[in-house]
Amino acid sequence: MDTAGEPAPRGSWLREHSELGVGALLFALGVLVLTDALTMNVDITQRGPVGPKTVPMVVGAGLLAVAVLLSVDVLRGGRGEAEGGEDVDLSEPGDWRTVLLLAGVFLGNAVLIDPLGFPISGALLFWGSAYALGSRHLERDPLIAAGLALLTYFIFNNLLGVPLPGGPLMEVI
């Protein structure tokens, strides 16, 4: 019942407890991380109690604990409060055009990273993301995206030792 004594609209309980979805997602992610950690092949020559399974086990257990604590809090009436600076009107529908554009950009990056290499696919990722989020500076954005992609490539490839595919630019860079 609402404040006027009328029956609550259908689905209002789910709307009032929508944070349970976050709890369920965290729980599923925790189970996935723990399952992956438990099935990880570890070299038999590992020495000491701390090995490659330790961090995933701690993270998975932490995810499960946070999921349970969040769900208990929501069921007891706790609600997430919006920040003072947020001006989101939850009664308005989501901006699906932006979501679909970003999804397309990320999928395009996943498809193009091997044949084109990270510098080119990363530049397309950064430029496409900026475009999807509303930037329309067609002269400036591609240059910034190319600079970010090259900087990211050099940091990961040369400084962190994480090899990224260079693609056709491998000989030039």
C-alpha positions in Angstrom: 0.0 0.0 0.0 1.2 3.5 -0.7 0.6 6.6 1.4 -2.9 7.2 -0.1 -4.0 3.7 1.0 -4.0 2.3 -2.6 -2.2 -0.9 -3.6 1.4 -0.4 -4.6 2.0 -0.5 -8.3 3.2 -3.9 -9.7 7.0 -4.2 -9.6 7.4 -1.5 -7.0 9.0 -3.9 -4.5 11.7 -4.7 -7.0 12.1 -1.0 -7.8 12.6 -0.2 -4.1 15.1 -3.0 -3.7 17.0 -2.6 -7.0 20.3 -2.7 -5.1 19.7 -6.5 -4.7 20.6 -6.8 -8.4 24.1 -5.4 -7.6 24.3 -7.8 -4.7 23.4 -10.7 -7.0 26.0 -9.5 -9.6 28.7 -9.3 -6.9 27.8 -12.7 -5.6 28.0 -14.3 -9.1 31.3 -12.5 -9.8 32.6 -13.8 -6.5 31.6 -17.4 -7.3 33.2 -17.0 -10.7 36.5 -15.7 -9.3 36.6 -18.4 -6.6 35.8 -21.2 -9.1 38.5 -19.9 -11.4 41.0 -19.7 -8.6 40.2 -23.2 -7.3 40.6 -24.7 -10.8 43.8 -22.9 -11.6 46.8 -25.1 -12.5 49.7 -24.3 -10.2 53.3 -25.4 -10.8 54.2 -28.1 -8.3 57.5 -26.3 -7.6 55.7 -23.5 -5.9 57.2 -22.8 -2.5 55.6 -21.1 0.5 52.0 -20.5 1.5 51.4 -17.5 -0.8 51.0 -18.5 -4.4 49.1 -17.5 -7.5 45.8 -18.6 -6.0 46.0 -16.4 -2.9 44.9 -13.1 -4.3 42.0 -14.5 -6.4 40.8 -16.4 -3.3 40.9 -13.2 -1.2 39.2 -11.2 -3.9 36.5 -13.8 -4.5 35.8 -14.2 -0.7 35.7 -10.4 -0.4 33.2 -10.2 -3.3 31.0 -12.8 -1.6 31.1 -11.0 1.7 30.3 -7.6 0.2 27.4 -9.2 -1.8 25.9 -10.7 1.4 26.4 -7.6 3.5 24.8 -5.4 0.8 21.8 -7.7 0.4 21.2 -7.8 4.1 21.4 -4.0 4.3 18.9 -3.6 1.5 16.5 -6.1 2.9 16.7 -4.2 6.3 15.6 -1.0 4.5 19.0 0.5 3.6 19.1 2.5 0.4 22.0 4.0 -1.5 21.8 7.8 -1.4 22.4 9.9 -4.5 25.3 12.3 -4.3 24.4 15.9 -3.8 25.8 16.8 -7.3 23.9 14.2 -9.1 21.1 15.5 -11.3 19.9 12.1 -12.7 16.1 11.9 -13.2 15.4 8.2 -12.7 11.9 8.5 -14.2 13.5 9.2 -17.6 14.4 6.3 -19.9 18.1 5.4 -20.4 20.1 6.7 -23.3 20.3 3.5 -25.3 21.8 5.2 -28.3 24.9 6.0 -26.3 25.0 2.6 -24.7 24.8 0.8 -28.1 27.4 3.1 -29.6 29.8 2.4 -26.8 29.1 -1.4 -27.0 29.8 -1.2 -30.7 33.0 0.6 -30.2 34.2 -1.9 -27.6 33.2 -4.9 -29.8 34.9 -3.2 -32.8 38.1 -2.9 -30.8 38.0 -6.5 -29.8 37.6 -7.6 -33.4 40.2 -5.1 -34.8 43.0 -5.4 -32.2 44.7 -8.5 -33.8 44.6 -7.5 -37.4 45.3 -3.8 -36.9 47.3 -3.8 -33.7 46.6 -1.9 -30.5 47.8 1.6 -31.7 45.2 1.7 -34.5 42.4 -0.1 -32.7 43.0 1.8 -29.5 42.9 5.1 -31.4 39.5 4.0 -32.9 38.4 2.9 -29.4 39.3 6.3 -27.8 37.9 8.4 -30.6 34.7 6.3 -30.9 34.1 6.5 -27.2 34.5 10.3 -27.2 32.1 10.5 -30.1 29.5 8.2 -28.5 29.7 10.3 -25.3 29.0 13.5 -27.2 32.3 15.1 -28.3 32.0 16.5 -31.9 35.5 18.0 -32.4 36.3 16.1 -35.5 39.7 17.6 -36.0 41.0 17.4 -32.4 39.5 14.1 -31.1 41.2 11.8 -33.6 44.6 13.4 -32.8 44.1 13.1 -29.0 42.8 9.5 -29.5 46.0 8.6 -31.5 48.2 10.2 -28.9 46.4 8.3 -26.1 46.6 5.0 -28.0 50.4 5.4 -28.6 51.0 6.5 -25.0 49.0 3.5 -23.7 50.9 1.1 -26.1 54.3 2.4 -25.0 53.4 2.2 -21.3 52.1 -1.3 -21.4 54.5 -2.7 -23.9 57.8 -1.0 -22.9 57.4 0.0 -19.2 55.1 -2.7 -17.8 56.2 -5.5 -20.0 52.7 -6.4 -21.1 53.0 -7.2 -24.8 50.2 -5.6 -26.9 49.8 -6.4 -30.6 51.5 -3.7 -32.7 49.9 -4.7 -36.0 51.3 -3.1 -39.2 52.8 -0.2 -37.2 55.1 -2.7 -35.3 58.1 -1.9 -37.6 57.4 1.9 -37.4 57.0 2.3 -33.7 
